Amino acid sequence: MIVVDSNVLLNAYRFAPKAREELLALLDKVSSNLWLPHQVGLEYHRRRHEVLLSNRTPYGDVIRSINAQAESSHSALGDKINYLANRAALSDAQREAALTALSQSLVPLGEIIASYQNDHQPLEPNADPVLERLQAIFDQRVGEPFDDASEKAAKAESERRNRDKIPPGYKDAPGHGDYFVWRQTLDEASKRKPHFLVFVTSDNKEDWYQKVGGQNVGPRPELVDEAFRGAGAQLIMMSTRSFLSRGAEYFDDLIVSQATLNQAEDLAEGPSPLESDLGRSDMTYLLKSLVGAVRLVQMASYEGRVRLALEEVLSEVGATVQAASEPFNFRISTSDRSAFVILREAGSGNFSASDAYAAMGEVLAAAATENAICITNGRLDTQVVDLIRRGGFGTGIEFISWRSGSDNQNLRRAATRALS
């Protein structure tokens, strides 16, 4: 299931003609997987004329500058041509020919700019080929608006999230648009039960993306967790640039130029490193392979669920959870004690002794003086249990397997020991 934000649709107007056609061609190719939340369609129509007008403004500025320059040149150079004609005894025909050439000198430039403007977008918003293409692409693929009761509930939830800084949408508070898009997307995904939920947006703010050291490392874990719990889907977020790039890799007959990718990047706030690492796509599961990205997303979902579980069990002992400098790492602490927590994915579902040694090495490098917990989503084998019993790395590290709330008791014991 692929959902595009309104900023992606509006970029079709901001793109140059070739880039616009490449974006629309990709949307057309993946149309069977597309779905448009009603809120996205509403925001697109609300802002369409504004974007059309804003696109005209720079063209108009250049054309006005050309006209002003033409008038200034005609005034200054016209006097000199008249002076030359008098001093050099030019004929009237020669004088007029020179003045005519002067008055027409910038006309070709003005015509070129005007043609660029006409190619970039229609002169009349009512004659809008972009709108016509999008209507055909999203025919029968647009969601219904909230009913009165659902809208009231969504507004109340959006206000709560804005107040408590729960993503998405709090960066645009007191508005509700982002949360409405998210709520309608989850409602539809809960019906479709897709393997992957691909959300394409140029919005790169912290209420959509998790940021570490100022860089995006993927969707906010809360959103990943909410998509997984609500629809059983793995959330993948892409910028317009990444969407175009991955689409060109999958469809052999789709050409996306570097100029188009550059335009998409210039119009966005920047793609996340997660997007940059995405592999070749597969439209059976909405841009197939995504192997490395899917593993990151799965771990982000797992991190979100572990954090929620830790917050629940730690509240009983007055401890809290804080983010660390690296993804899938964080700290738990009381007023006077802290412990380092690392999450690691188990290969083939089994957390091996070699995995344990690697995790210990990371703990030593990142938090040598702290107790630590390594939490894995796989089964601990007997070698790992034996390794834990032997110890010997100079730091108190415990290994536990956590897969769901049924493992919270083990999580509570490990956290309590690490903080003791």
C-alpha positions in Angstrom: 0.0 0.0 0.0 1.5 3.3 -1.1 0.3 6.6 0.3 1.5 10.0 -1.0 1.3 13.2 0.9 -0.1 16.4 -0.6 3.4 17.9 -0.9 4.3 15.2 -3.4 1.3 15.9 -5.6 2.0 19.7 -5.4 5.6 19.1 -6.4 4.2 18.1 -9.8 3.4 21.8 -10.4 6.8 22.9 -9.1 8.8 20.5 -11.3 9.9 21.4 -14.7 7.9 19.6 -17.5 10.2 16.6 -17.9 10.5 16.0 -14.2 6.8 16.4 -13.8 6.1 13.8 -16.5 8.5 11.3 -14.9 6.8 11.7 -11.5 3.4 11.2 -13.0 4.6 8.3 -15.0 5.8 6.5 -11.9 2.5 7.2 -10.0 0.7 5.8 -13.0 2.8 2.6 -12.9 2.2 2.0 -9.2 -1.4 3.1 -9.3 -2.8 -0.3 -8.4 -1.0 0.0 -5.0 -1.9 3.7 -4.5 -4.4 5.0 -2.0 -5.0 8.7 -1.2 -6.4 9.7 2.2 -9.3 12.2 1.9 -7.3 14.7 3.9 -4.4 14.6 1.4 -6.9 15.3 -1.5 -8.4 18.1 0.5 -5.1 19.8 1.2 -4.0 19.3 -2.4 -7.1 21.1 -3.7 -6.9 23.8 -1.1 -3.3 24.7 -2.0 -3.3 24.0 -5.8 -4.1 27.5 -6.9 -1.7 28.9 -4.3 1.1 26.8 -5.8 0.1 27.8 -9.3 0.3 31.4 -8.4 3.6 31.1 -6.6 5.1 29.4 -9.6 4.0 32.4 -11.8 5.6 34.9 -9.5 9.3 34.3 -10.4 8.5 34.2 -14.1 6.6 37.4 -13.8 9.5 39.0 -11.9 11.9 38.1 -14.7 9.6 39.3 -17.5 9.0 42.6 -15.7 12.8 43.0 -15.3 13.3 42.4 -19.0 10.6 45.0 -19.8 12.2 47.5 -17.4 15.6 46.9 -18.9 14.2 47.3 -22.4 12.7 50.7 -21.4 15.9 51.8 -19.7 18.1 50.7 -22.6 15.8 52.4 -25.2 16.0 55.6 -23.3 19.7 55.7 -22.7 20.8 54.2 -26.0 18.1 55.9 -28.1 19.5 59.3 -27.2 23.0 58.1 -28.2 21.7 56.7 -31.5 20.0 60.0 -32.3 23.2 61.8 -31.4 25.2 59.5 -33.7 22.7 60.0 -36.5 23.1 63.7 -36.3 26.9 63.7 -36.0 27.4 61.0 -38.7 24.7 62.3 -41.0 22.8 59.0 -41.0 19.7 58.8 -43.2 16.3 58.7 -41.6 16.0 55.0 -42.7 19.3 54.2 -41.0 18.3 56.0 -37.8 14.9 54.1 -37.7 16.6 50.8 -38.4 19.0 51.2 -35.4 16.2 52.4 -33.1 14.0 49.4 -34.2 16.8 47.0 -33.5 17.3 48.5 -30.1 13.6 48.2 -29.2 13.5 44.6 -30.3 16.8 43.6 -28.7 15.3 41.9 -25.6 12.1 40.6 -27.2 13.6 37.2 -28.0 14.6 36.8 -24.3 11.1 37.7 -23.1 9.6 35.2 -25.5 11.9 32.5 -24.3 10.9 33.1 -20.6 7.2 33.3 -21.5 7.5 29.9 -23.3 9.2 28.4 -20.2 6.3 29.7 -18.1 3.7 28.2 -20.4 5.5 24.9 -20.5 5.9 24.8 -16.7 2.2 25.2 -16.1 -1.0 26.1 -17.9 -1.8 29.8 -18.0 -5.3 29.2 -16.7 -5.8 27.1 -13.6 -9.1 25.8 -14.9 -7.1 24.2 -17.8 -5.0 22.0 -15.6 -3.5 18.9 -17.3 -1.7 17.9 -14.0 -5.1 17.8 -12.2 -6.5 15.7 -15.0 -3.7 13.2 -14.8 -3.9 12.9 -11.1 -7.7 12.4 -11.3 -7.2 9.5 -13.7 -4.4 8.0 -11.6 -6.3 8.1 -8.3 -9.7 7.2 -9.7 -11.5 5.0 -7.2 -8.5 5.2 -4.9 -9.4 8.1 -2.7 -10.7 7.6 0.9 -13.9 8.9 2.4 -13.9 11.9 4.7 -14.5 11.5 8.5 -18.0 11.4 9.6 -18.9 13.9 12.3 -18.2 11.6 15.2 -14.9 10.3 13.8 -13.8 13.9 13.0 -14.6 15.0 16.5 -12.6 12.0 18.0 -9.7 12.7 15.6 -9.5 16.3 16.6 -9.5 15.4 20.3 -6.8 12.9 19.8 -4.8 15.4 17.6 -5.0 18.0 20.4 -3.8 15.4 22.9 -0.9 14.4 20.7 0.0 18.1 20.0 0.0 18.8 23.7 2.1 15.7 24.7 4.4 16.0 21.6 3.3 12.6 20.2 3.9 12.2 16.5 2.8 13.0 13.9 1.7 16.6 13.6 2.8 18.4 16.7 5.3 20.5 14.8 2.3 22.0 13.0 0.2 22.5 16.1 -2.5 23.7 16.6 -3.3 22.3 13.2 -4.7 18.7 12.7 -3.9 18.0 9.1 -0.9 15.6 9.6 -2.7 13.6 12.2 -5.8 13.4 10.0 -3.7 12.0 7.2 -2.1 9.5 9.5 -5.4 8.4 11.1 -7.1 7.9 7.7 -4.0 6.0 6.5 -4.1 3.7 9.5 -7.8 3.1 9.2 -7.4 2.0 5.5 -4.3 -0.1 6.2 -6.2 -1.9 9.0 -8.7 -3.0 6.4 -6.1 -4.0 3.7 -3.5 -5.5 6.0 -0.6 -4.8 3.6 2.9 -6.2 4.3 4.4 -2.8 3.9 2.9 0.7 4.3 5.0 3.1 2.1 4.4 6.7 2.9 5.9 9.2 0.5 6.3 12.7 1.8 8.6 15.7 1.5 7.9 16.6 5.1 11.1 15.9 7.0 10.3 17.3 10.4 11.0 15.5 13.7 7.4 14.6 14.2 7.7 12.2 11.3 11.3 11.2 11.4 13.6 10.1 14.3 16.7 12.2 14.3 20.1 11.4 15.8 22.8 14.0 15.7 20.6 16.1 13.4 20.3 13.3 10.8 17.2 11.2 10.1 17.6 7.5 10.9 14.0 6.4 9.9 10.4 7.0 10.8 9.6 7.8 14.4 9.4 4.5 16.4 6.0 5.5 17.7 4.7 5.6 14.1 6.4 2.3 13.2 4.8 0.7 16.3 1.4 2.2 15.6 1.4 1.0 12.0 2.5 -2.5 13.1 0.0 -2.8 16.0 -2.9 -1.2 14.1 -2.5 -2.8 10.7 0.3 -5.4 11.0 2.3 -3.4 8.4 5.9 -2.3 8.3 6.1 1.4 7.8 8.5 2.7 5.2 8.9 6.4 4.7 10.3 7.9 1.5 11.0 11.3 0.1 9.9 12.2 -3.4 13.5 11.8 -4.6 13.8 8.3 -3.1 10.5 7.3 -4.5 11.6 8.3 -8.0 15.0 6.7 -7.6 13.6 3.3 -6.4 10.9 3.4 -9.0 13.4 3.8 -11.8 15.4 0.9 -10.4 12.4 -1.4 -10.5 10.7 -0.4 -13.8 13.1 -1.0 -16.7 11.0 1.1 -19.0 10.9 4.1 -16.6 13.6 6.7 -17.0 14.2 9.2 -14.3 16.9 11.7 -15.1 19.4 13.0 -12.6 18.0 16.5 -13.2 14.7 15.2 -11.9 16.3 13.7 -8.8 18.1 17.0 -8.2 14.8 19.0 -8.5 13.1 16.6 -6.1 16.0 17.0 -3.6 16.0 20.8 -4.0 12.2 20.9 -3.3 12.5 18.6 -0.2 14.1 19.1 3.1 16.4 16.2 2.3 16.1 12.4 2.1 16.8 10.3 5.2 19.8 8.0 5.4 17.3 5.1 5.6 16.0 6.0 2.2 19.5 6.3 0.8 20.1 2.7 1.8 17.0 1.2 0.4 17.6 -1.6 -2.0 15.9 -2.5 -5.3 12.1 -2.5 -5.0 9.4 -5.0 -5.6 5.8 -3.9 -6.3 4.4 -7.2 -5.1 5.2 -6.1 -1.6 5.4 -2.4 -2.6 8.9 -1.9 -3.9 10.4 -5.5 -3.5 13.7 -6.3 -1.8 14.0 -3.2 0.5 15.9 -5.8 2.4 18.2 -3.7 4.4 15.6 -1.0 4.9 13.0 -3.6 6.0 15.3 -4.9 8.6 15.9 -1.4 9.9 12.2 -0.8 10.0 11.5 -4.1 11.8 14.1 -3.1 14.4 12.6 0.4 14.7 9.2 -1.3 15.3 10.8 -3.6 17.8 12.6 -0.7 19.5 9.3 1.2 19.9 7.6 -1.8 21.5 10.6 -2.5 23.8 10.6 1.1 24.9 6.9 1.1 25.7 7.4 -2.2 27.7 10.4 -0.7 29.6 8.6 2.5 30.4 5.8 0.4 31.8 8.0 -1.9 34.0 10.3 0.9 35.1 7.5 3.2 36.3 7.1 0.8 39.2 10.6 1.6 40.4 10.8 5.2 39.5 13.1 4.8 36.6 13.0 6.4 33.1 14.1 5.7 29.6 16.3 8.2 27.6 17.5 8.1 24.1 21.2 7.5 23.5 23.4 8.8 20.6 22.9 5.8 18.4 19.8 4.1 17.0 18.6 1.0 18.8 20.6 2.1 21.9 19.2 4.0 24.9 19.7 4.3 28.7 17.5 3.6 31.6 18.1 5.5 34.8 17.0 6.3 38.3 18.1 9.4 40.2 21.5 7.9 41.0 21.9 4.9 38.8 21.9 4.2 35.0 22.3 1.3 32.7 23.0 1.0 29.0 20.5 -0.8 26.8 21.2 -2.2 23.3 18.8 -4.0 21.0 20.0 -6.6 18.6 18.3 -8.6 15.9 18.8 -12.4 16.2 20.0 -14.1 13.0 17.6 -16.8 11.9 15.6 -16.2 15.1 18.5 -17.5 17.3 20.8 -15.2 19.3 24.2 -17.0 19.2 27.3 -16.8 21.2 29.1 -14.8 18.5 26.2 -12.3 18.6 26.7 -12.1 22.4 30.5 -11.4 22.0 29.8 -8.7 19.4 27.2 -7.1 21.7 29.6 -7.1 24.6 32.2 -5.4 22.4 29.8 -2.7 21.6 28.9 -2.2 25.2 32.6 -1.9 26.1 33.1 0.7 23.4 30.1 2.7 24.2 29.6 2.4 27.9 32.5 0.6 29.5 31.7 1.8 33.1 28.0 1.0 33.1 25.9 -2.1 33.7 24.1 -3.0 30.5 21.3 -5.1 29.1 21.3 -6.6 25.6 17.7 -7.3 24.5 17.1 -9.5 21.5 14.1 -10.5 19.5 15.4 -14.1 19.2 15.8 -17.2 21.3 18.9 -17.3 23.6 20.7 -20.6 23.0 22.5 -22.6 25.6 25.9 -21.2 24.6 24.7 -17.7 25.4 23.3 -18.8 28.7 26.7 -20.4 29.5 28.5 -17.3 28.4 26.4 -15.1 30.7 27.2 -17.4 33.6 30.9 -17.2 32.9 30.9 -13.5 32.5 34.4 -12.0 32.2 34.1 -8.8 30.1 34.6 -6.4 33.1 31.1 -5.0 32.9 27.8 -6.2 34.2 25.9 -7.2 31.1 22.8 -9.3 30.9 21.1 -10.9 27.9 17.4 -11.4 27.7 14.9 -12.3 25.0 11.9 -10.1 24.6 9.2 -10.6 22.1 5.9 -9.5 23.7 4.3 -8.4 26.9 4.5 -11.9 28.2 8.2 -11.4 28.6 7.8 -8.3 30.8 8.6 -10.1 34.0 12.0 -11.1 32.6 12.5 -7.5 31.4 11.6 -6.1 34.9 14.1 -8.5 36.6 16.9 -7.6 34.2 16.3 -3.9 34.4 16.2 -4.0 38.2 19.4 -5.9 38.4 21.1 -3.6 36.0 20.1 -0.6 38.1 21.1 -2.1 41.4 
